[in-house]
Amino acid sequence: MPKPLSRTAFPIAAAACAALLLSGSITGAAAKMSKSDEEAEGLFASTCGFCHEDGGRSAGKGPVLAGTKRSDAFIKTRIKYGKEGAMPAFGDTFNDKQINGIIHYIRGLKKD
Ligand code: HEC
């Protein structure tokens, strides 16, 4: 009996499809957010971690960044232009989007 079968199968299939689409878009958005944080963490680890140790949580050659009271503008300027004799400039290394990502990463740090 193909007719009654398709009548019951269709709504089930449609509901399954909708559920798939829904969960797909939710996990897709979550993956996107954590991906940019992961990227910033990677940039930080490879570029800044040499001096700002433990991902910015402990002092090394540079100070602890976790819990900083500095403004976004201060941090951005510091990353772009550095500080003579202390910290190199990264204005040619990173674009604004990457710098904003790094600031977001620093804001998310918790001191040990
Ligand atoms: C060669 C070592 C070195 C590297 C690499 C480095 N820094 Fe620094 N950074 C320092 C030092 C030293 C200071 C302290 C400068 C001072 O005396 O104000 C500092 C200061 C800072 C400050 C200001 C902290 C404050 O509150 O005064 C921020 C923000 C910062 N660094 C972020 C970064 C980021 C982000 C990166 C990677 C893109 C990075 N640094 C790479 C050495 C470094």
Backbone and ligand atoms as CSV (ligand in chain L), in Angstrom:
chain,resi,resn,atom,element,x,y,z
A,1,MET,N,N,0.841,-1.212,0.000
A,1,MET,CA,C,0.000,0.000,0.000
A,1,MET,C,C,0.872,1.257,0.000
A,2,PRO,N,N,1.220,1.787,-1.112
A,2,PRO,CA,C,2.149,2.928,-1.131
A,2,PRO,C,C,1.534,4.219,-0.606
A,3,LYS,N,N,0.182,4.349,-0.796
A,3,LYS,CA,C,-0.395,5.654,-0.450
A,3,LYS,C,C,-0.355,5.961,1.051
A,4,PRO,N,N,-0.922,5.062,1.937
A,4,PRO,CA,C,-0.888,5.387,3.368
A,4,PRO,C,C,0.541,5.492,3.906
A,5,LEU,N,N,1.429,4.724,3.303
A,5,LEU,CA,C,2.820,4.753,3.761
A,5,LEU,C,C,3.426,6.151,3.553
A,6,SER,N,N,3.239,6.670,2.317
A,6,SER,CA,C,3.847,7.967,2.029
A,6,SER,C,C,3.186,9.072,2.843
A,7,ARG,N,N,1.882,8.847,3.163
A,7,ARG,CA,C,1.193,9.896,3.926
A,7,ARG,C,C,1.787,10.016,5.337
A,8,THR,N,N,2.215,8.884,5.903
A,8,THR,CA,C,2.804,8.956,7.248
A,8,THR,C,C,4.303,9.244,7.167
A,9,ALA,N,N,4.920,8.739,6.106
A,9,ALA,CA,C,6.375,8.897,6.021
A,9,ALA,C,C,6.760,10.356,5.752
A,10,PHE,N,N,5.929,11.039,4.979
A,10,PHE,CA,C,6.332,12.404,4.605
A,10,PHE,C,C,6.526,13.358,5.792
A,11,PRO,N,N,5.518,13.464,6.697
A,11,PRO,CA,C,5.735,14.399,7.828
A,11,PRO,C,C,6.927,14.016,8.692
A,12,ILE,N,N,7.175,12.704,8.809
A,12,ILE,CA,C,8.321,12.286,9.623
A,12,ILE,C,C,9.618,12.729,8.956
A,13,ALA,N,N,9.658,12.498,7.636
A,13,ALA,CA,C,10.858,12.887,6.893
A,13,ALA,C,C,11.045,14.405,6.949
A,14,ALA,N,N,9.937,15.139,6.830
A,14,ALA,CA,C,10.019,16.594,6.841
A,14,ALA,C,C,10.507,17.091,8.195
A,15,ALA,N,N,10.000,16.458,9.262
A,15,ALA,CA,C,10.405,16.871,10.600
A,15,ALA,C,C,11.886,16.570,10.818
A,16,ALA,N,N,12.320,15.405,10.332
A,16,ALA,CA,C,13.724,15.035,10.475
A,16,ALA,C,C,14.606,16.019,9.724
A,17,CYS,N,N,14.136,16.406,8.541
A,17,CYS,CA,C,14.882,17.368,7.726
A,17,CYS,C,C,15.012,18.704,8.454
A,18,ALA,N,N,13.882,19.174,8.996
A,18,ALA,CA,C,13.887,20.458,9.688
A,18,ALA,C,C,14.818,20.399,10.895
A,19,ALA,N,N,14.774,19.276,11.618
A,19,ALA,CA,C,15.626,19.131,12.794
A,19,ALA,C,C,17.099,19.155,12.385
A,20,LEU,N,N,17.399,18.494,11.275
A,20,LEU,CA,C,18.774,18.461,10.786
A,20,LEU,C,C,19.258,19.864,10.412
A,21,LEU,N,N,18.374,20.572,9.677
A,21,LEU,CA,C,18.725,21.920,9.246
A,21,LEU,C,C,18.974,22.817,10.450
A,22,LEU,N,N,18.080,22.699,11.439
A,22,LEU,CA,C,18.155,23.530,12.623
A,22,LEU,C,C,19.445,23.259,13.397
A,23,SER,N,N,19.702,21.976,13.676
A,23,SER,CA,C,20.897,21.657,14.449
A,23,SER,C,C,22.137,22.004,13.641
A,24,GLY,N,N,22.042,21.850,12.319
A,24,GLY,CA,C,23.181,22.185,11.466
A,24,GLY,C,C,23.527,23.654,11.571
A,25,SER,N,N,22.497,24.529,11.565
A,25,SER,CA,C,22.803,25.956,11.593
A,25,SER,C,C,23.272,26.382,12.983
A,26,ILE,N,N,22.778,25.714,14.025
A,26,ILE,CA,C,23.215,26.074,15.374
A,26,ILE,C,C,24.671,25.670,15.600
A,27,THR,N,N,25.001,24.441,15.282
A,27,THR,CA,C,26.398,24.019,15.466
A,27,THR,C,C,27.301,24.799,14.528
A,28,GLY,N,N,26.779,25.171,13.350
A,28,GLY,CA,C,27.592,25.948,12.414
A,28,GLY,C,C,27.977,27.285,13.015
A,29,ALA,N,N,27.022,27.967,13.654
A,29,ALA,CA,C,27.306,29.269,14.249
A,29,ALA,C,C,28.267,29.122,15.418
A,30,ALA,N,N,28.086,28.095,16.233
A,30,ALA,CA,C,28.960,27.892,17.381
A,30,ALA,C,C,30.390,27.612,16.913
A,31,ALA,N,N,30.510,26.801,15.867
A,31,ALA,CA,C,31.837,26.468,15.354
A,31,ALA,C,C,32.531,27.723,14.848
A,32,LYS,N,N,31.750,28.628,14.236
A,32,LYS,CA,C,32.329,29.850,13.696
A,32,LYS,C,C,32.925,30.707,14.809
A,33,MET,N,N,32.163,30.858,15.906
A,33,MET,CA,C,32.639,31.692,17.010
A,33,MET,C,C,33.909,31.134,17.629
A,34,SER,N,N,33.873,29.828,17.950
A,34,SER,CA,C,35.037,29.277,18.613
A,34,SER,C,C,36.222,29.219,17.651
A,35,LYS,N,N,35.928,29.194,16.359
A,35,LYS,CA,C,37.027,29.132,15.398
A,35,LYS,C,C,37.851,30.424,15.432
A,36,SER,N,N,37.174,31.594,15.518
A,36,SER,CA,C,37.935,32.836,15.525
A,36,SER,C,C,38.685,32.993,16.853
A,37,ASP,N,N,38.091,32.487,17.940
A,37,ASP,CA,C,38.806,32.513,19.218
A,37,ASP,C,C,40.017,31.588,19.178
A,38,GLU,N,N,39.814,30.444,18.563
A,38,GLU,CA,C,40.937,29.512,18.441
A,38,GLU,C,C,42.039,30.112,17.586
A,39,GLU,N,N,41.646,30.809,16.535
A,39,GLU,CA,C,42.641,31.419,15.659
A,39,GLU,C,C,43.439,32.459,16.442
A,40,ALA,N,N,42.730,33.305,17.217
A,40,ALA,CA,C,43.406,34.335,18.007
A,40,ALA,C,C,44.330,33.689,19.038
A,41,GLU,N,N,43.875,32.603,19.627
A,41,GLU,CA,C,44.694,31.916,20.620
A,41,GLU,C,C,45.973,31.396,19.968
A,42,GLY,N,N,45.821,30.886,18.758
A,42,GLY,CA,C,46.979,30.382,18.021
A,42,GLY,C,C,47.951,31.500,17.679
A,43,LEU,N,N,47.407,32.628,17.210
A,43,LEU,CA,C,48.251,33.773,16.887
A,43,LEU,C,C,48.988,34.231,18.135
A,44,PHE,N,N,48.259,34.292,19.237
A,44,PHE,CA,C,48.862,34.743,20.483
A,44,PHE,C,C,49.982,33.801,20.907
A,45,ALA,N,N,49.682,32.511,20.875
A,45,ALA,CA,C,50.667,31.524,21.320
A,45,ALA,C,C,51.945,31.613,20.490
A,46,SER,N,N,51.788,31.776,19.173
A,46,SER,CA,C,52.981,31.744,18.322
A,46,SER,C,C,53.701,33.077,18.281
A,47,THR,N,N,52.994,34.194,18.532
A,47,THR,CA,C,53.610,35.505,18.346
A,47,THR,C,C,53.875,36.234,19.654
A,48,CYS,N,N,52.983,36.126,20.600
A,48,CYS,CA,C,53.077,36.911,21.826
A,48,CYS,C,C,53.553,36.052,22.991
A,49,GLY,N,N,53.294,34.763,22.893
A,49,GLY,CA,C,53.553,33.850,24.009
A,49,GLY,C,C,55.006,33.769,24.412
A,50,PHE,N,N,55.897,34.127,23.494
A,50,PHE,CA,C,57.319,34.132,23.791
A,50,PHE,C,C,57.610,35.058,24.977
A,51,CYS,N,N,56.895,36.165,25.064
A,51,CYS,CA,C,57.126,37.132,26.148
A,51,CYS,C,C,55.977,37.147,27.169
A,52,HIS,N,N,54.760,36.974,26.685
A,52,HIS,CA,C,53.604,36.956,27.598
A,52,HIS,C,C,53.265,35.496,27.848
A,53,GLU,N,N,53.865,34.938,28.854
A,53,GLU,CA,C,53.857,33.481,29.026
A,53,GLU,C,C,52.508,32.909,29.456
A,54,ASP,N,N,52.409,31.592,29.266
A,54,ASP,CA,C,51.203,30.853,29.629
A,54,ASP,C,C,49.969,31.492,28.996
A,55,GLY,N,N,50.096,31.854,27.716
A,55,GLY,CA,C,48.977,32.428,26.973
A,55,GLY,C,C,48.573,33.804,27.477
A,56,GLY,N,N,49.471,34.504,28.164
A,56,GLY,CA,C,49.175,35.839,28.681
A,56,GLY,C,C,48.740,35.812,30.137
A,57,ARG,N,N,48.776,34.620,30.731
A,57,ARG,CA,C,48.316,34.487,32.129
A,57,ARG,C,C,49.436,34.714,33.135
A,58,SER,N,N,50.700,34.580,32.703
A,58,SER,CA,C,51.814,34.806,33.636
A,58,SER,C,C,52.811,35.776,33.030
A,59,ALA,N,N,53.574,36.400,33.894
A,59,ALA,CA,C,54.594,37.332,33.452
A,59,ALA,C,C,55.803,36.562,32.939
A,60,GLY,N,N,56.389,37.084,31.867
A,60,GLY,CA,C,57.647,36.548,31.359
A,60,GLY,C,C,58.516,37.749,31.089
A,61,LYS,N,N,58.971,37.875,29.838
A,61,LYS,CA,C,59.664,39.115,29.457
A,61,LYS,C,C,58.669,40.262,29.453
A,62,GLY,N,N,57.410,39.950,29.207
A,62,GLY,CA,C,56.345,40.955,29.218
A,62,GLY,C,C,55.412,40.707,30.397
A,63,PRO,N,N,54.546,41.683,30.679
A,63,PRO,CA,C,53.655,41.549,31.846
A,63,PRO,C,C,52.486,40.589,31.614
A,64,VAL,N,N,51.819,40.228,32.698
A,64,VAL,CA,C,50.576,39.457,32.632
A,64,VAL,C,C,49.529,40.296,31.897
A,65,LEU,N,N,48.795,39.669,31.007
A,65,LEU,CA,C,47.743,40.396,30.294
A,65,LEU,C,C,46.347,40.025,30.792
A,66,ALA,N,N,46.223,38.850,31.402
A,66,ALA,CA,C,44.931,38.428,31.927
A,66,ALA,C,C,44.442,39.454,32.950
A,67,GLY,N,N,43.199,39.863,32.834
A,67,GLY,CA,C,42.610,40.797,33.785
A,67,GLY,C,C,43.095,42.222,33.617
A,68,THR,N,N,43.698,42.549,32.472
A,68,THR,CA,C,44.211,43.904,32.262
A,68,THR,C,C,43.104,44.953,32.371
A,69,LYS,N,N,43.456,46.117,32.912
A,69,LYS,CA,C,42.493,47.205,33.025
A,69,LYS,C,C,42.667,48.181,31.862
A,70,ARG,N,N,43.585,47.889,30.967
A,70,ARG,CA,C,43.801,48.757,29.805
A,70,ARG,C,C,42.598,48.742,28.879
A,71,SER,N,N,42.396,49.857,28.168
A,71,SER,CA,C,41.278,49.946,27.218
A,71,SER,C,C,41.624,49.196,25.935
A,72,ASP,N,N,40.591,48.888,25.162
A,72,ASP,CA,C,40.812,48.249,23.862
A,72,ASP,C,C,41.743,49.103,23.002
A,73,ALA,N,N,41.538,50.417,23.058
A,73,ALA,CA,C,42.337,51.315,22.227
A,73,ALA,C,C,43.815,51.243,22.625
A,74,PHE,N,N,44.063,51.180,23.939
A,74,PHE,CA,C,45.448,51.084,24.413
A,74,PHE,C,C,46.086,49.788,23.903
A,75,ILE,N,N,45.371,48.701,24.065
A,75,ILE,CA,C,45.916,47.394,23.671
A,75,ILE,C,C,46.155,47.353,22.167
A,76,LYS,N,N,45.199,47.900,21.429
A,76,LYS,CA,C,45.328,47.905,19.968
A,76,LYS,C,C,46.555,48.697,19.540
A,77,THR,N,N,46.722,49.875,20.156
A,77,THR,CA,C,47.868,50.714,19.820
A,77,THR,C,C,49.161,50.012,20.186
A,78,ARG,N,N,49.173,49.362,21.346
A,78,ARG,CA,C,50.382,48.659,21.779
A,78,ARG,C,C,50.745,47.539,20.808
A,79,ILE,N,N,49.745,46.795,20.363
A,79,ILE,CA,C,50.013,45.696,19.428
A,79,ILE,C,C,50.510,46.259,18.092
A,80,LYS,N,N,49.861,47.313,17.637
A,80,LYS,CA,C,50.231,47.868,16.325
A,80,LYS,C,C,51.614,48.511,16.327
A,81,TYR,N,N,51.899,49.284,17.379
A,81,TYR,CA,C,53.126,50.088,17.366
A,81,TYR,C,C,54.188,49.592,18.328
A,82,GLY,N,N,53.836,48.668,19.225
A,82,GLY,CA,C,54.816,48.139,20.163
A,82,GLY,C,C,55.296,49.197,21.132
A,83,LYS,N,N,56.406,48.912,21.791
A,83,LYS,CA,C,57.007,49.902,22.678
A,83,LYS,C,C,58.513,49.789,22.524
A,84,GLU,N,N,59.112,50.915,22.218
A,84,GLU,CA,C,60.534,50.898,21.916
A,84,GLU,C,C,61.340,50.244,23.027
A,85,GLY,N,N,62.197,49.334,22.647
A,85,GLY,CA,C,63.078,48.687,23.598
A,85,GLY,C,C,62.408,47.642,24.467
A,86,ALA,N,N,61.088,47.435,24.278
A,86,ALA,CA,C,60.383,46.487,25.141
A,86,ALA,C,C,59.585,45.473,24.330
A,87,MET,N,N,58.766,45.995,23.423
A,87,MET,CA,C,57.873,45.100,22.676
A,87,MET,C,C,57.859,45.495,21.204
A,88,PRO,N,N,58.002,44.496,20.322
A,88,PRO,CA,C,57.982,44.808,18.895
A,88,PRO,C,C,56.606,45.256,18.414
A,89,ALA,N,N,56.565,45.947,17.271
A,89,ALA,CA,C,55.299,46.362,16.662
A,89,ALA,C,C,54.779,45.259,15.753
A,90,PHE,N,N,53.446,45.089,15.755
A,90,PHE,CA,C,52.859,44.031,14.935
A,90,PHE,C,C,51.858,44.574,13.912
A,91,GLY,N,N,51.918,45.900,13.684
A,91,GLY,CA,C,51.003,46.535,12.736
A,91,GLY,C,C,51.135,45.997,11.324
A,92,ASP,N,N,52.312,45.503,10.958
A,92,ASP,CA,C,52.496,44.936,9.615
A,92,ASP,C,C,52.216,43.438,9.597
A,93,THR,N,N,52.129,42.852,10.767
A,93,THR,CA,C,51.934,41.398,10.849
A,93,THR,C,C,50.447,41.052,10.860
A,94,PHE,N,N,49.666,41.850,11.599
A,94,PHE,CA,C,48.250,41.537,11.776
A,94,PHE,C,C,47.370,42.633,11.216
A,95,ASN,N,N,46.227,42.243,10.642
A,95,ASN,CA,C,45.233,43.237,10.238
A,95,ASN,C,C,44.324,43.545,11.443
A,96,ASP,N,N,43.443,44.531,11.261
A,96,ASP,CA,C,42.576,44.971,12.370
A,96,ASP,C,C,41.714,43.837,12.910
A,97,LYS,N,N,41.239,42.995,11.995
A,97,LYS,CA,C,40.373,41.902,12.405
A,97,LYS,C,C,41.131,40.945,13.327
A,98,GLN,N,N,42.356,40.651,12.979
A,98,GLN,CA,C,43.154,39.748,13.805
A,98,GLN,C,C,43.482,40.391,15.146
A,99,ILE,N,N,43.774,41.700,15.131
A,99,ILE,CA,C,44.085,42.401,16.380
A,99,ILE,C,C,42.853,42.413,17.287
A,100,ASN,N,N,41.681,42.688,16.699
A,100,ASN,CA,C,40.451,42.648,17.503
A,100,ASN,C,C,40.233,41.255,18.084
A,101,GLY,N,N,40.557,40.242,17.311
A,101,GLY,CA,C,40.438,38.868,17.790
A,101,GLY,C,C,41.363,38.607,18.964
A,102,ILE,N,N,42.575,39.133,18.889
A,102,ILE,CA,C,43.540,38.954,19.980
A,102,ILE,C,C,43.058,39.692,21.234
A,103,ILE,N,N,42.484,40.898,21.044
A,103,ILE,CA,C,41.957,41.643,22.201
A,103,ILE,C,C,40.820,40.842,22.846
A,104,HIS,N,N,39.966,40.278,22.016
A,104,HIS,CA,C,38.873,39.455,22.531
A,104,HIS,C,C,39.430,38.258,23.304
A,105,TYR,N,N,40.478,37.687,22.769
A,105,TYR,CA,C,41.122,36.551,23.450
A,105,TYR,C,C,41.676,36.987,24.816
A,106,ILE,N,N,42.356,38.141,24.857
A,106,ILE,CA,C,42.929,38.639,26.124
A,106,ILE,C,C,41.812,38.883,27.142
A,107,ARG,N,N,40.699,39.469,26.676
A,107,ARG,CA,C,39.565,39.748,27.577
A,107,ARG,C,C,38.985,38.465,28.179
A,108,GLY,N,N,39.143,37.368,27.463
A,108,GLY,CA,C,38.583,36.110,27.945
A,108,GLY,C,C,39.510,35.366,28.891
A,109,LEU,N,N,40.726,35.876,29.079
A,109,LEU,CA,C,41.699,35.184,29.930
A,109,LEU,C,C,41.355,35.332,31.401
A,110,LYS,N,N,41.605,34.258,32.151
A,110,LYS,CA,C,41.446,34.328,33.605
A,110,LYS,C,C,42.817,34.107,34.227
A,111,LYS,N,N,43.120,34.910,35.219
A,111,LYS,CA,C,44.397,34.720,35.921
A,111,LYS,C,C,44.384,33.401,36.678
A,112,ASP,N,N,45.533,32.757,36.728
A,112,ASP,CA,C,45.602,31.467,37.427
A,112,ASP,C,C,45.467,31.652,38.934
L,1,HEC,C1,C,59.715,40.480,22.676
L,1,HEC,C2,C,58.755,40.339,23.755
L,1,HEC,C3,C,57.300,40.667,23.492
L,1,HEC,C4,C,56.474,40.174,22.526
L,1,HEC,C5,C,56.822,39.197,21.411
L,1,HEC,C6,C,55.172,40.755,22.766
L,1,HEC,N1,N,55.221,41.583,23.844
L,1,HEC,FE1,FE,53.653,42.622,24.638
L,1,HEC,N2,N,54.910,43.510,25.953
L,1,HEC,C7,C,56.254,43.189,26.125
L,1,HEC,C8,C,56.811,44.015,27.189
L,1,HEC,C9,C,58.244,43.971,27.681
L,1,HEC,C10,C,55.758,44.842,27.625
L,1,HEC,C11,C,55.822,45.916,28.723
L,1,HEC,C12,C,56.179,47.202,28.081
L,1,HEC,C13,C,56.170,48.338,29.073
L,1,HEC,O1,O,57.155,48.531,29.734
L,1,HEC,O2,O,55.144,49.018,29.152
L,1,HEC,C14,C,54.587,44.480,26.841
L,1,HEC,C15,C,53.343,45.064,27.006
L,1,HEC,C16,C,52.195,44.645,26.378
L,1,HEC,C17,C,50.888,45.171,26.627
L,1,HEC,C18,C,50.534,46.280,27.598
L,1,HEC,C19,C,50.370,45.718,28.968
L,1,HEC,C20,C,50.113,46.823,29.955
L,1,HEC,O3,O,49.081,46.748,30.620
L,1,HEC,O4,O,50.932,47.730,30.046
L,1,HEC,C21,C,50.022,44.481,25.847
L,1,HEC,C22,C,48.518,44.659,25.775
L,1,HEC,C23,C,50.801,43.535,25.088
L,1,HEC,N3,N,52.109,43.656,25.436
L,1,HEC,C24,C,50.278,42.653,24.189
L,1,HEC,C25,C,51.051,41.868,23.344
L,1,HEC,C26,C,50.501,41.083,22.271
L,1,HEC,C27,C,49.029,40.929,21.948
L,1,HEC,C28,C,51.563,40.507,21.641
L,1,HEC,C29,C,51.535,39.627,20.398
L,1,HEC,C30,C,50.917,40.223,19.217
L,1,HEC,C31,C,52.770,40.899,22.333
L,1,HEC,N4,N,52.408,41.737,23.355
L,1,HEC,C32,C,54.034,40.484,22.003
L,1,HEC,C33,C,56.970,42.262,25.412
L,1,HEC,C34,C,56.493,41.555,24.319
